[in-house]
Amino acid sequence: MYLTFQRFSKALACLCVFGFALAFPSTLSSQATPAPDPRFGAIGSYFSPTLATELGVGWDRIIVRWDNRQPDGPEDWVVTADEEDWVETSIAGRREIAMLLIGTPPWANEQHPHNGVPEGLYLPYSHPDNHWGQFVTRMVQENSADVKHWIIWNEPDIAPDHPGVQLIGSVEDYYQMVKVAHQAAKAIDPEAQIHLGALTYWHDIVYERDPYLGRFLTVAQQDPTAAENDYYFDVATFHIYFDTETVHTILSEQQTVFESYGLDKPIWLNETNAPPYDDPVAPWDNALHRITMHQQASFLVQSYALALASGTERIAAYKLKDFGPQHAGDSYGLQRPDDSLRPVAQALKAITEHYAGTEEIEHYTNETTQIVTLHRGDLVTRVVWARTAADVWLTMPITPGVETVMVYDRLGRGVQIEIPATRHYEIPLPGAECLGPNGHCIVGGDPYLVVERLSK
């Protein structure tokens, strides 16, 4: 006998009472699976490849530091066994690779080693003294068979006077770095995709600047060769943390920026997560946002759904595994240094199982509720949750032609439910734990995944 939604909710409550929700094995059960959907990733999967495969991770980012590859001069070329292994394990796990290039060698900028603009940047890309162009050329030559996505630097929107600065240079300098990388990479591999370094968004807000993406595009449009070369980049990327609602807001705003310049470019969300304050391994007493491990799992389910709803092409959690002694605010990993899993690991597995194969997306929201509908062949997955602290009874129509309905919680625990004779669902959505300043609901309430299988 199948459950109604009401009985399903009570069953979940009982499971939580008896500790089921907090009992996680060090690894998840492994079984033969199809190739993962490349849209859903986790950063640093090469550090824990078996877990990445079990979770269904479809893509990963590998960072290559130029200052490590050529530490003492342009004749150097140091490739570590670790880097080779990272690529091999990603390929073996059928995970696509995005390779991030960063780090100016001291010999290429003595005044600002590691994050300065390299000398020779404004020479033709193939000139032997354009050190950046020569580095990108060699990287693509050696990796084009396995790597098609190249991310140029990281977070260039961080201001030079900020301790986290990644690039000490102007927007014009960064545009030239992207242009040179595009020219060098495409000359070797026409299929290479050049990604802008991921933007933080909030640094522009704090410094009261126009959005970096717009400033970059303004510079690009001043280059008479840009338009005929697709503005020398293929993908824009972003990092968004903590607040569920901002995922859709920020990514949609960037789509609007592209539209204002008459462009249509893919967007990737390369890092997203909401590190908890209550992990007993690394408690965060003075947390910027008081997010629980319970909410962290909900955040990931919600952020991936909202990113898809905003038209984002790929998404990745940061990060798969933590290393070393755990400090306050460092609990980003789905896996702890001792290999135990945080609840958020189960959330990612639920995502890769129930979001994979999405072909069309619908998004509906009102003051109290978020609904993201994913059409997946003969499956329809509706991701639903409450936006505020109040419990919500959501009335939702049944999709015509439905044969069976499964309902899953944020950790992928599910049961088959009865198809209501009324032809619509009455879904009880628990209110959010609004622990932010002034009761702000940083993360929505516990999400449900309503998965309908349609008759063929």
C-alpha positions in Angstrom: 0.0 0.0 0.0 1.5 3.3 -1.1 1.7 6.4 1.1 -0.1 9.7 0.9 1.9 12.9 1.1 0.8 13.4 4.7 1.9 9.9 5.7 5.1 10.3 3.8 5.9 13.5 5.9 5.2 11.6 9.1 7.4 8.8 8.0 10.3 11.1 7.4 9.8 12.7 10.8 10.1 9.3 12.4 13.2 8.5 10.4 14.8 11.7 11.7 13.8 11.0 15.2 15.6 7.6 15.1 18.7 9.2 13.7 18.5 7.9 10.2 19.1 11.4 8.7 22.4 11.7 10.5 23.7 8.2 9.9 26.0 8.2 6.9 28.5 5.5 5.9 32.0 6.5 4.9 31.2 5.7 1.3 28.0 5.2 -0.6 26.9 1.9 -2.2 28.5 1.4 -5.6 26.8 -0.2 -8.6 27.2 0.0 -12.4 25.8 3.3 -13.6 25.5 5.1 -17.0 27.8 7.9 -17.8 27.1 10.9 -15.5 25.3 14.0 -16.8 28.2 16.4 -17.5 26.1 19.3 -16.2 26.5 18.4 -12.5 30.0 18.6 -11.0 31.9 18.8 -7.8 35.3 20.6 -7.5 38.3 18.6 -6.5 36.7 15.2 -7.4 40.1 13.9 -8.4 41.0 13.9 -4.6 38.3 11.3 -3.9 37.5 9.7 -7.3 35.7 6.6 -6.0 33.2 8.8 -4.1 32.9 11.1 -7.1 31.9 8.2 -9.3 29.4 6.9 -6.7 27.9 10.4 -6.4 27.5 10.7 -10.2 29.8 13.7 -10.6 29.9 14.7 -14.3 32.7 17.3 -14.4 35.6 18.6 -12.4 38.0 21.6 -12.4 41.8 21.1 -12.3 43.9 24.0 -11.3 47.3 24.4 -13.1 49.5 27.1 -11.7 51.8 28.7 -14.3 54.3 29.7 -11.5 54.6 26.0 -10.6 54.8 24.8 -14.2 57.6 27.3 -15.1 59.0 28.4 -11.7 62.4 29.7 -12.8 62.0 30.7 -16.5 60.3 30.1 -19.8 62.5 27.0 -20.4 61.1 25.2 -17.3 58.3 22.7 -17.6 57.5 20.9 -14.4 54.6 18.4 -14.5 53.9 16.6 -11.2 52.8 13.0 -11.0 49.7 14.3 -9.0 48.6 16.4 -12.0 48.9 13.5 -14.4 47.0 11.3 -12.0 44.2 13.9 -11.6 43.6 13.9 -15.3 43.7 10.1 -15.6 41.3 9.6 -12.7 38.9 12.1 -14.1 38.9 10.4 -17.5 38.5 7.0 -15.9 35.5 8.3 -14.0 34.0 9.7 -17.2 34.1 13.2 -15.8 34.8 16.1 -18.2 37.6 18.4 -17.2 37.8 22.2 -17.0 41.4 23.3 -16.5 42.0 26.6 -14.7 45.2 28.5 -15.6 46.5 30.9 -13.0 49.6 32.2 -11.3 52.2 34.5 -12.8 55.8 33.3 -12.3 58.1 35.8 -10.5 60.3 36.0 -13.6 57.3 37.2 -15.7 56.4 40.0 -13.3 59.0 40.8 -10.6 56.9 43.6 -9.0 53.8 41.4 -8.6 54.8 37.8 -8.6 52.0 35.2 -8.7 49.1 37.7 -9.4 50.6 40.3 -11.7 50.1 41.0 -15.4 52.8 39.0 -17.3 55.4 40.8 -19.3 55.0 40.6 -23.1 51.2 40.3 -22.8 50.5 42.9 -25.5 52.8 41.3 -28.1 51.2 39.1 -30.7 50.1 35.9 -29.0 52.6 33.7 -30.9 55.6 36.0 -30.2 58.3 34.2 -28.2 58.4 37.0 -25.6 54.6 36.8 -25.0 55.2 34.4 -22.1 51.5 34.0 -21.4 50.7 33.1 -25.0 53.6 30.6 -25.0 52.4 29.0 -21.8 48.8 28.6 -23.0 50.0 27.2 -26.3 52.0 24.5 -24.7 49.2 23.6 -22.2 46.7 23.1 -25.0 49.2 21.2 -27.1 49.8 18.7 -24.3 46.2 18.4 -23.1 43.8 19.0 -26.1 42.9 15.3 -26.3 41.5 15.3 -22.8 40.6 18.9 -22.0 38.3 21.2 -24.0 37.4 23.8 -21.3 40.1 26.4 -20.3 39.3 28.8 -17.4 41.5 31.9 -17.6 42.4 33.0 -14.1 40.1 33.2 -11.1 37.9 35.9 -9.6 39.5 38.9 -11.5 36.8 41.1 -10.0 38.5 41.2 -6.6 40.0 44.7 -6.1 43.8 45.1 -5.9 43.6 46.5 -2.4 41.8 43.4 -1.1 43.8 40.6 0.6 42.2 38.0 -1.6 43.2 39.8 -4.9 43.8 37.3 -7.7 45.0 39.6 -10.5 46.7 43.0 -10.0 45.7 44.5 -13.3 43.1 46.5 -15.1 40.0 45.2 -16.9 41.9 46.0 -20.1 44.8 43.8 -18.9 42.4 40.9 -18.1 40.7 41.3 -21.5 44.1 41.0 -23.2 44.9 37.8 -21.2 41.6 36.3 -22.3 42.2 37.4 -25.9 45.7 35.9 -26.0 44.5 32.7 -24.4 41.7 32.4 -27.0 44.1 33.0 -29.9 46.7 30.6 -28.6 44.2 27.8 -27.7 42.1 28.0 -30.9 45.2 27.9 -33.1 46.0 24.5 -31.6 42.5 23.2 -31.0 39.5 24.9 -32.7 37.2 23.0 -30.3 38.8 24.6 -27.2 36.4 26.6 -25.1 37.7 29.7 -23.3 36.0 30.5 -20.0 36.3 33.8 -18.2 37.6 33.6 -14.7 34.7 33.0 -12.2 33.3 36.3 -10.8 32.3 36.8 -7.2 29.6 39.4 -7.9 29.6 40.7 -4.4 33.0 42.5 -4.7 31.3 44.9 -7.2 28.5 45.5 -4.8 30.8 46.2 -1.9 33.0 48.5 -3.9 29.9 50.2 -5.6 31.2 49.4 -9.1 29.3 48.4 -12.3 29.2 44.6 -12.8 32.6 43.3 -13.9 31.0 41.4 -16.8 29.6 44.6 -18.2 32.9 46.4 -17.8 34.7 43.5 -19.5 32.3 43.6 -22.4 32.7 47.3 -22.8 36.4 46.9 -23.2 35.8 44.0 -25.6 33.5 46.1 -27.8 36.3 48.7 -28.2 38.4 46.1 -29.9 37.6 46.1 -33.7 38.6 42.5 -34.0 36.4 41.2 -31.1 33.0 40.8 -32.7 34.3 38.6 -35.6 36.1 36.4 -33.0 33.1 35.9 -30.6 34.6 38.4 -28.2 37.5 36.0 -27.6 35.6 33.9 -25.0 33.0 31.2 -25.0 31.7 30.9 -21.4 31.2 33.2 -18.4 31.5 31.7 -14.9 30.5 32.6 -11.4 30.8 31.6 -7.7 27.7 31.9 -5.5 27.5 30.9 -1.9 25.2 30.8 1.2 21.9 32.4 0.1 19.6 30.2 -2.0 17.6 33.0 -3.6 20.7 34.8 -4.8 21.6 31.9 -7.1 18.7 32.6 -9.5 18.9 36.4 -9.0 22.6 36.8 -9.8 22.7 34.4 -12.7 19.6 35.9 -14.3 21.2 39.4 -13.9 24.2 38.2 -15.8 22.0 36.9 -18.6 20.5 40.4 -18.7 24.0 41.9 -19.0 24.7 39.7 -22.0 21.4 40.7 -23.6 22.2 44.4 -23.2 25.3 43.9 -25.2 23.5 41.8 -27.9 25.3 38.6 -26.8 24.2 35.1 -25.9 26.9 33.2 -24.1 26.7 30.1 -21.8 27.1 30.6 -18.0 28.6 28.1 -15.6 28.2 28.2 -11.8 31.7 26.8 -10.9 31.4 27.0 -7.2 28.3 26.9 -4.9 27.8 25.7 -1.3 26.7 26.9 2.1 29.3 25.7 4.7 27.6 24.9 8.1 28.4 26.3 11.5 27.3 23.2 13.4 29.7 20.5 12.1 31.1 19.0 15.3 34.4 18.4 13.6 34.8 22.1 12.8 32.3 24.2 14.7 32.0 27.8 13.4 31.0 29.9 16.4 31.2 33.3 14.7 29.7 32.2 11.4 29.0 34.8 8.7 25.7 32.9 8.1 24.3 30.4 10.6 23.6 27.5 8.3 23.2 24.0 9.7 24.4 20.8 8.1 20.7 20.0 7.5 20.3 23.3 5.6 23.5 22.8 3.7 22.0 19.7 2.1 18.8 21.6 1.3 20.8 24.5 -0.1 22.6 22.2 -2.7 19.3 20.7 -3.9 17.8 24.2 -4.2 20.8 26.0 -5.7 21.3 23.4 -8.5 17.5 23.6 -9.3 17.6 27.5 -9.4 20.7 27.5 -11.4 19.1 25.3 -14.1 16.0 27.5 -14.0 18.2 30.6 -14.7 19.6 28.9 -17.9 22.9 28.0 -16.4 24.7 25.3 -18.4 26.8 23.6 -15.7 27.0 23.7 -11.9 29.5 22.4 -9.4 29.6 22.1 -5.6 32.7 23.4 -3.9 34.2 21.1 -2.9 34.2 17.3 -2.8 36.7 16.8 0.0 38.3 18.8 2.8 41.9 18.3 3.8 44.1 18.8 6.8 43.0 20.1 10.2 39.5 21.6 10.1 39.1 25.2 11.0 36.1 27.3 11.6 34.5 28.2 8.3 36.3 25.5 6.3 33.6 22.9 6.2 32.9 23.2 2.5 33.7 19.6 1.7 31.0 16.9 1.0 33.6 14.6 2.6 35.6 15.3 5.7 39.4 14.7 5.9 38.7 11.4 7.7 36.6 10.3 4.7 33.3 10.5 6.6 30.5 12.2 4.7 28.4 15.3 5.6 24.7 15.0 4.8 25.3 17.2 1.7 27.0 14.3 0.0 23.6 12.5 -0.1 22.0 15.6 -1.5 24.4 15.7 -4.4 23.7 12.0 -5.2 19.9 12.9 -5.2 20.6 15.7 -7.6 22.6 13.7 -10.1 20.0 10.9 -10.0 16.9 13.1 -10.3 18.1 16.1 -12.3 20.1 14.1 -14.9 18.7 14.1 -18.5 16.7 17.3 -18.1 15.5 18.5 -21.4 13.1 21.4 -20.5 12.8 23.5 -17.4 9.9 25.5 -15.9 10.1 27.8 -12.9 7.3 29.1 -10.8 7.6 31.2 -7.7 5.4 33.2 -5.4 5.8 34.8 -2.0 5.8 31.5 -0.2 6.9 28.8 -2.6 9.5 27.8 -5.2 8.7 25.2 -7.9 11.3 24.1 -10.5 10.0 21.5 -12.9 12.5 19.4 -14.9 11.2 17.4 -17.9 13.3 14.3 -18.4 11.9 12.2 -21.1 9.2 10.0 -19.5 10.0 11.5 -16.1 8.9 14.8 -14.6 10.8 16.0 -11.5 9.3 18.8 -9.5 11.6 20.4 -6.9 9.5 22.2 -4.4 10.2 24.1 -1.1 8.9 26.9 1.1 10.6 30.2 0.9 9.7 31.6 4.3 9.5 30.4 7.9 5.8 29.5 7.6 4.7 26.0 6.7 3.0 25.9 3.3 0.3 23.6 1.9 1.1 23.5 -1.8 -1.6 22.5 -4.3 -0.1 21.2 -7.5 -1.7 19.5 -10.5 -0.8 16.0 -11.5 0.9 15.8 -14.9 -1.4 14.2 -17.5 -0.4 10.6 -18.3 1.3 9.8 -15.0 1.6 6.2 -14.0 3.6 6.3 -10.8 4.8 8.9 -8.4 7.9 8.8 -6.1 8.6 11.5 -3.6 12.2 12.0 -2.3 13.6 14.2 0.4 16.7 16.3 0.2 18.9 13.2 1.0 17.3 11.1 -1.7 15.2 8.9 0.6 11.9 8.2 -1.2 8.7 6.3 -1.3 6.0 5.7 -3.8 2.8 7.5 -3.1 -0.8 7.2 -4.1 -2.0 9.1 -7.1 -4.7 11.3 -5.7 -8.2 10.8 -7.1 -8.6 14.6 -7.1 -5.9 14.8 -9.8 -3.8 17.2 -7.8 -1.3 17.0 -5.0 -1.7 18.6 -1.6 2.0 18.8 -0.4 3.0 19.9 3.1 6.1 22.0 2.8 8.0 22.7 6.1 8.9 26.3 6.7 12.6 27.4 6.5 14.9 27.8 9.5 15.4 31.5 9.2 18.6 32.0 11.2 19.9 35.0 9.2 20.0 38.6 10.4 16.5 39.9 11.2 15.1 36.5 10.6 16.2 36.4 6.9 15.6 32.9 5.3 19.0 32.3 3.9 18.1 28.8 2.9 14.6 27.6 2.0 12.7 24.9 3.8 13.3 21.2 3.3 12.8 20.5 -0.4 10.9 17.6 -1.8 11.5 16.0 -5.2 8.2 14.8 -6.7 9.2 12.4 -9.6 6.3 11.4 -11.9 6.8 8.6 -14.4 4.6 9.0 -17.5 3.1 6.4 -19.7 5.1 5.9 -22.9 
